[in-house]
Amino acid sequence: MRPYASLRRAADFSRLRRNGRRIDGEALTIYADRSRAGDPASLVGIAIGKPVGNAVVRNKIRRRLVAVLDQTLAGRPPRRLLIVAQPPAARASFAGLRDQLVAGLAQP
């Protein structure tokens, strides 16, 4: 079972972009916020726009990010995250995406 649930509503994505702490990386931008009362686990949204690449490339990046999140969020306190992939993510390796995501999540 995943250690997080997915953000589904556009309002939640917008709220995180507006109110979340922004952490910029080369290939990823992370918006982080504390969890709210009633959140049983972390809530995570992944956004990958068309400028990043075609559907095959975007799905490959999404699968890589999901694999990293499965490993990274286990045992951590719940929080709300929005991960936005930038065009350099199309050229990034799995290890590169993992390092950027882990570094971004390590910031308070």
N, C-alpha and C positions, 0 to 999 in steps of 0.2 A: 504494500500500500504506500502511496506517495505521502511524503511528510508535509504536503501542502495541498491547497485547493486552488482552483483557477478563478481569476477575476473574470466575470462574464458581462457585467453591465458597463455601458459606455460612460455612465456617470462616475463609476468607480475609477475608470482609466483617467477621466478628466480631473477628478479630485486629486488623484495621486500626482498628476502632472502639475497641478496648481499648488498643492500644499506639501508635497513630499520633498525630501532633501535630495538634491540632484548630484549625482556622482558621474562625472564624465570620464570616459576612457576612449581609446582609439577606435575600437569597434563596437563598444556598447555604451549606452547611457542608462544609468539605473536611477530610478526614483524610489526612495525608501521612506516608509512612515511606520509609526507604531501600530500595533494591532488594536482593534477596537473591542469593546466589551462584547462578548458573544462569539468572537472569532475562535473556533476550536483549534485551528492550525494557521500556518502562514497562508496568505492569499497572494498569488503570483499571476501577473499578466505578462505576456510576451507579445511585442509588436514589431513586425518586420514589414516595412513598406516595399513597394515595387521598385524604387530606385536601388535597392540592395541587389536585386537579380530576379530571374524568372522564378516560377513556382517551385521548380526542382531545387534551386539554390536556397530559397526561403525556407522550404520544408527541411532541408538538411541542417540549416542553422538552428531551426526550432528544435529538431530532434537532439542536436548536440547540447543546446541549452537545457532541455528537459533532463538529459542524462546528468549534466553537471549539477543541476538543482537537486535531483534525487540524492546525490552524494553529499552535497553541501548543507542542505537545510535540515538534515536529520540531527536531532539532538539540540537544535538551536531554539531560542524562544521565538514565539510567533511574531510575524511582522507582515506588513503589506509591501509588495514590491511590484514595480513595473520595469521590465527590461526592454529597451528599445535598441534594436540592432541598426547599426550604421553601415553604409556601403563597404567599408574595409572588412566587415565581418565575413563577406563572401570569400575573401582570400585568407582569412585566419584559419589556423589549424585548430583541432579540438583542444590541444594543450594551450594554445594561445587564448581561446575563448574561456577556458577554465581558469586560467591565471587572472584574466581581467575580471571575471565574475567574482572569484574568490577575493581578490584585492578590493573590489568595490564593496562587497558584503562585510569585509573586515573593518571598514571605516565605521566609527560610531554613529 
